[in-house]
């Protein structure tokens, strides 16, 4: 990676797939208007009446944005709060914030919260211990990762780069990779995690997963664009990544929602959950909505809890546990 101050458009995808054609735009716009009309007439009643796939648990939030799993509980950021829930769905507590939390991480008995353009270090009750300065004009934080030494990495979809922040909250530098000194990512989802002593980055616009050291040097990458299960389809996938204790990768995809397992080298191993496990109606509506047709909704987050995958579905603000394949 290299230091970069390049601003990026809302979507960093390489192909024109992110932008709908004129015909698609008006078709999707008509579908959106129709959907809005139905919603106005019937509201939440129609949504609740539709059959749902089994196993999904409500978060109690109207809109969800990110998830972290630590100490056997699930933390979900959404609305203007972080909801803490047991894996059974039972609420533990709700932590309110003055501003909407966009991304979260839990490490070293600290709750790390990413707002739009700065990062808070809080105790587990939400009391702020330190706060970074405003990172940049137009910053749009989407994901956080915490290294073993407490260094915080904050993925910024606004600048298509990753901020490196010291354990005490000081901003160190900004890292970027790829052509033009930036990542090819949409503004609203840019997934990162810390695992195996390095930074793991899901690079949606390149259809791959990359691993970097703490200084931002690329160590490995894998993945390809493909309609097959061994690759990532659509214009911007994967939308989330987690790493097992043995070094295997769990990925999530938007469009036709899927959760998959890859080995250490990036070879496909198994499909953990296919489209039938999700509310297909909700995902189809997001995928054809003219407001979201430029890849501005990631749809799914994944995290690990022992030998299970915790999946957060943003389209229904609910979560579910799947067994690792």
C-alpha positions as CSV (number, residue, x, y, z in Angstrom):
1,X,0.0,0.0,0.0
2,X,1.0,3.6,-0.3
3,X,-0.1,6.8,1.2
4,X,-2.9,8.4,-0.8
5,X,-5.1,11.4,-0.7
6,X,-7.2,10.5,-3.7
7,X,-10.9,11.0,-3.4
8,X,-13.1,8.3,-5.0
9,X,-16.5,8.1,-6.5
10,X,-19.3,6.4,-4.7
11,X,-18.6,3.1,-6.5
12,X,-15.1,2.0,-7.3
13,X,-16.0,-1.0,-9.4
14,X,-14.1,-1.5,-12.7
15,X,-17.0,-2.5,-15.0
16,X,-20.1,-0.7,-16.0
17,X,-22.1,-3.3,-14.2
18,X,-22.4,-1.0,-11.1
19,X,-24.3,1.5,-13.1
20,X,-27.7,0.4,-14.6
21,X,-28.5,1.0,-18.2
22,X,-31.1,3.6,-19.1
23,X,-33.7,0.9,-19.6
24,X,-32.7,-0.9,-16.4
25,X,-32.8,2.4,-14.5
26,X,-36.3,3.3,-15.5
27,X,-37.4,-0.3,-15.0
28,X,-35.9,-0.4,-11.6
29,X,-37.3,3.0,-10.8
30,X,-40.8,1.8,-11.7
31,X,-40.3,-1.3,-9.5
32,X,-39.2,0.9,-6.6
33,X,-42.2,3.3,-7.0
34,X,-44.5,0.2,-7.0
35,X,-42.8,-1.2,-3.9
36,X,-43.1,2.2,-2.2
37,X,-46.8,2.3,-3.0
38,X,-47.4,-1.2,-1.5
39,X,-45.4,-0.2,1.6
40,X,-47.5,3.0,2.1
41,X,-50.7,1.0,1.8
42,X,-49.9,-1.9,3.9
43,X,-46.7,-0.9,5.9
44,X,-45.0,-3.5,8.1
45,X,-48.1,-5.7,8.0
46,X,-47.5,-7.0,4.5
47,X,-43.8,-7.6,5.3
48,X,-44.6,-9.5,8.5
49,X,-47.2,-11.6,6.7
50,X,-44.8,-13.0,4.2
51,X,-43.3,-16.4,5.1
52,X,-39.7,-16.1,6.3
53,X,-36.9,-18.6,6.3
54,X,-36.5,-20.3,9.6
55,X,-33.9,-19.4,12.2
56,X,-33.6,-15.6,11.8
57,X,-33.6,-13.6,15.0
58,X,-34.6,-9.9,15.2
59,X,-32.0,-7.4,16.4
60,X,-34.5,-4.9,17.7
61,X,-33.0,-2.2,15.4
62,X,-34.7,-0.6,12.4
63,X,-31.6,-0.4,10.3
64,X,-28.4,-2.3,10.9
65,X,-24.9,-1.4,9.7
66,X,-22.3,-3.7,11.2
67,X,-21.7,-6.5,13.6
68,X,-19.0,-7.9,15.9
69,X,-18.9,-11.0,18.0
70,X,-16.9,-11.2,21.3
71,X,-17.1,-12.9,24.7
72,X,-20.0,-15.1,23.4
73,X,-22.3,-12.2,22.6
74,X,-23.3,-10.4,19.4
75,X,-22.9,-6.7,19.0
76,X,-24.9,-5.0,16.2
77,X,-24.6,-1.4,15.2
78,X,-27.7,0.3,13.9
79,X,-30.0,3.3,14.3
80,X,-28.3,5.4,16.9
81,X,-27.2,2.5,19.2
82,X,-25.3,-0.7,19.5
83,X,-27.5,-3.7,20.5
84,X,-25.9,-6.5,22.5
85,X,-27.6,-9.9,22.1
86,X,-27.1,-13.4,23.1
87,X,-26.7,-15.9,20.3
88,X,-30.3,-17.0,21.1
89,X,-31.5,-13.6,20.2
90,X,-32.2,-12.5,23.8
91,X,-31.3,-8.9,24.3
92,X,-28.5,-8.2,26.8
93,X,-28.4,-4.4,26.7
94,X,-28.6,-1.5,24.3
95,X,-25.9,1.2,24.2
96,X,-27.1,4.6,22.8
97,X,-24.9,7.0,20.9
98,X,-25.5,10.7,20.0
99,X,-24.5,9.8,16.4
100,X,-25.3,6.8,14.3
101,X,-22.5,4.1,14.7
102,X,-21.5,2.9,11.2
103,X,-19.1,0.2,12.2
104,X,-17.8,-1.5,15.3
105,X,-15.1,-3.8,16.7
106,X,-14.6,-5.3,20.2
107,X,-11.1,-5.9,21.5
108,X,-9.1,-5.7,24.7
109,X,-12.3,-4.9,26.7
110,X,-12.9,-1.9,24.5
111,X,-15.8,-1.2,22.1
112,X,-14.4,0.6,19.1
113,X,-17.0,2.6,17.2
114,X,-16.7,4.2,13.8
115,X,-18.8,7.2,13.1
116,X,-18.9,8.7,9.7
117,X,-15.6,10.5,9.9
118,X,-13.9,9.6,13.2
119,X,-13.4,6.7,15.6
120,X,-14.4,6.4,19.3
121,X,-12.7,4.1,21.8
122,X,-15.3,3.3,24.4
123,X,-15.6,0.9,27.4
124,X,-18.1,-1.9,27.0
125,X,-20.9,0.3,28.4
126,X,-20.3,2.9,25.6
127,X,-18.5,5.5,27.7
128,X,-16.0,7.3,25.4
129,X,-12.4,6.9,26.5
130,X,-10.8,8.7,23.5
131,X,-11.9,10.1,20.1
132,X,-9.9,10.6,16.9
133,X,-9.9,13.9,15.1
134,X,-12.1,14.2,12.0
135,X,-10.3,11.9,9.5
136,X,-11.1,13.6,6.3
137,X,-13.8,15.6,4.5
138,X,-16.0,13.1,2.8
139,X,-14.9,10.2,5.0
140,X,-17.4,7.3,5.2
141,X,-16.2,4.6,7.6
142,X,-17.6,1.2,6.9
143,X,-15.5,-1.4,8.8
144,X,-12.9,-1.7,11.6
145,X,-10.2,-4.1,12.5
146,X,-8.0,-4.2,15.6
147,X,-4.4,-5.7,15.6
148,X,-3.0,-7.7,18.5
149,X,-1.1,-4.6,19.7
150,X,-4.3,-2.5,19.7
151,X,-3.6,-0.6,16.5
152,X,-6.9,0.2,14.8
153,X,-7.5,0.0,11.1
154,X,-10.6,1.9,9.8
155,X,-11.8,1.2,6.2
156,X,-13.0,4.4,4.6
157,X,-15.3,4.0,1.6
158,X,-15.2,7.7,1.0
159,X,-11.5,7.8,0.2
160,X,-11.2,4.1,-0.8
161,X,-8.4,3.7,1.7
162,X,-7.7,2.5,5.2
163,X,-6.7,4.7,8.1
164,X,-4.2,3.4,10.6
165,X,-4.8,4.6,14.2
166,X,-2.6,4.1,17.3
167,X,-4.0,2.2,20.3
168,X,-4.5,5.5,22.1
169,X,-6.5,7.0,19.2
170,X,-3.8,9.0,17.4
171,X,-4.1,9.0,13.6
172,X,-0.9,7.5,12.1
173,X,-1.4,7.4,8.4
174,X,-3.7,6.4,5.5
175,X,-3.0,3.3,3.5
176,X,-4.2,2.5,0.0
177,X,-3.6,-0.2,-2.5
178,X,-4.2,-1.0,-6.1
179,X,-4.3,1.2,-9.3
180,X,-4.3,4.9,-8.6
181,X,-3.5,4.4,-5.0
182,X,-6.9,3.4,-3.9
183,X,-9.1,0.3,-3.4
184,X,-11.9,-0.4,-5.9
185,X,-14.8,-0.4,-3.4
186,X,-18.3,1.1,-3.1
187,X,-18.7,3.9,-0.6
188,X,-20.9,2.0,1.8
189,X,-19.2,-1.3,2.2
190,X,-15.4,-2.0,2.4
191,X,-14.9,-5.0,4.7
192,X,-11.7,-5.6,6.7
193,X,-10.7,-7.9,9.6
194,X,-7.6,-8.7,11.6
195,X,-6.5,-12.4,11.6
196,X,-3.4,-14.4,11.7
197,X,-1.2,-11.4,12.4
198,X,-2.3,-9.5,9.4
199,X,-5.0,-7.3,7.9
200,X,-7.5,-9.2,5.7
201,X,-9.3,-7.1,3.2
202,X,-12.3,-8.0,1.1
203,X,-11.9,-6.1,-2.2
204,X,-15.4,-6.1,-3.8
205,X,-14.5,-4.3,-7.0
206,X,-11.7,-6.8,-7.7
207,X,-13.7,-9.9,-6.7
208,X,-10.9,-11.1,-4.3
209,X,-9.6,-11.2,-0.8
210,X,-6.2,-9.8,0.1
211,X,-3.9,-10.0,3.1
212,X,-1.6,-7.2,4.2
213,X,1.0,-6.9,7.0
214,X,0.6,-4.2,9.7
215,X,2.6,-1.7,7.5
216,X,0.3,-2.2,4.5
217,X,2.5,-4.4,2.4
218,X,0.5,-6.9,0.3
219,X,1.3,-10.5,1.3
220,X,-1.2,-12.6,-0.6
221,X,-4.4,-12.3,-2.6
222,X,-6.9,-14.7,-4.2
223,X,-10.3,-14.7,-5.8
224,X,-11.9,-14.2,-9.3
225,X,-15.0,-13.0,-10.9
226,X,-17.1,-16.0,-11.8
227,X,-20.7,-17.2,-11.7
228,X,-19.4,-20.5,-10.3
229,X,-19.3,-21.1,-6.6
230,X,-15.5,-21.0,-6.7
231,X,-15.6,-17.3,-7.5
232,X,-17.5,-14.1,-6.8
233,X,-20.3,-12.9,-9.1
234,X,-21.9,-9.5,-9.7
235,X,-20.1,-6.2,-9.8
236,X,-19.1,-5.9,-6.1
237,X,-18.4,-9.1,-4.1
238,X,-17.5,-10.4,-1.5
239,X,-19.2,-8.0,0.9
240,X,-17.9,-9.5,4.1
241,X,-15.1,-11.8,5.2
242,X,-14.1,-13.6,8.4
243,X,-11.2,-16.0,9.2
244,X,-11.5,-19.2,11.2
245,X,-8.9,-20.2,13.8
246,X,-7.4,-22.6,11.3
247,X,-7.0,-19.9,8.7
248,X,-9.9,-20.6,6.4
249,X,-12.0,-17.9,5.0
250,X,-15.8,-17.3,5.3
251,X,-17.2,-14.9,2.8
252,X,-20.6,-13.3,2.1
253,X,-22.0,-12.1,-1.2
254,X,-24.8,-9.8,-2.2
255,X,-27.2,-10.0,-5.1
256,X,-27.9,-13.7,-4.8
257,X,-27.0,-13.9,-1.2
258,X,-24.5,-16.6,-0.2
259,X,-22.1,-17.5,2.5
260,X,-19.2,-19.7,1.4
261,X,-16.1,-21.3,2.9
262,X,-12.6,-21.2,1.3
263,X,-9.4,-22.9,2.4
264,X,-6.2,-21.1,3.4
265,X,-5.1,-20.8,-0.3
266,X,-8.5,-19.4,-1.4
267,X,-9.8,-22.7,-2.9
268,X,-13.6,-23.2,-2.6
269,X,-14.6,-25.7,0.0
270,X,-18.3,-25.5,0.6
271,X,-21.4,-23.4,0.5
272,X,-22.5,-22.7,4.0
273,X,-25.8,-20.9,3.1
274,X,-27.4,-20.4,-0.3
275,X,-30.1,-17.9,-1.5
276,X,-32.8,-20.1,-0.1
277,X,-31.6,-19.4,3.5
278,X,-32.4,-15.7,3.1
279,X,-35.4,-13.6,2.5
280,X,-35.1,-13.5,-1.3
281,X,-37.9,-10.9,-1.7
282,X,-36.0,-8.4,0.5
283,X,-32.7,-9.0,-1.3
284,X,-34.4,-8.8,-4.8
285,X,-36.0,-5.5,-3.8
286,X,-32.6,-4.1,-2.7
287,X,-30.9,-5.4,-5.8
288,X,-33.5,-3.7,-8.2
289,X,-34.1,-0.5,-6.3
290,X,-33.0,2.5,-8.4
291,X,-31.7,4.2,-5.3
292,X,-29.4,1.2,-4.5
293,X,-28.5,0.0,-8.0
294,X,-25.0,1.4,-7.8
295,X,-23.8,-1.2,-5.3
296,X,-24.5,0.9,-2.3
297,X,-25.8,-1.9,-0.1
298,X,-23.6,-4.8,1.1
299,X,-26.5,-6.8,2.5
300,X,-24.8,-9.3,4.7
301,X,-22.1,-9.3,7.4
302,X,-20.4,-12.5,8.8
303,X,-18.5,-13.2,12.0
304,X,-17.5,-16.3,13.8
305,X,-18.7,-17.8,17.1
306,X,-16.8,-21.0,17.8
307,X,-17.7,-23.5,15.1
308,X,-20.6,-21.4,13.9
309,X,-21.0,-18.5,11.5
310,X,-23.1,-15.5,12.6
311,X,-24.7,-13.8,9.7
312,X,-26.3,-10.4,9.9
313,X,-28.8,-9.6,7.1
314,X,-29.2,-5.9,6.7
315,X,-32.3,-6.2,4.5
316,X,-34.3,-7.6,7.4
317,X,-32.2,-6.3,10.4
318,X,-32.0,-9.9,11.7
319,X,-29.2,-12.4,12.4
320,X,-28.8,-16.2,12.3
321,X,-26.2,-18.8,13.1
322,X,-25.0,-21.4,10.6
323,X,-22.7,-24.3,11.2
324,X,-19.3,-24.2,9.6
325,X,-19.3,-26.7,6.7
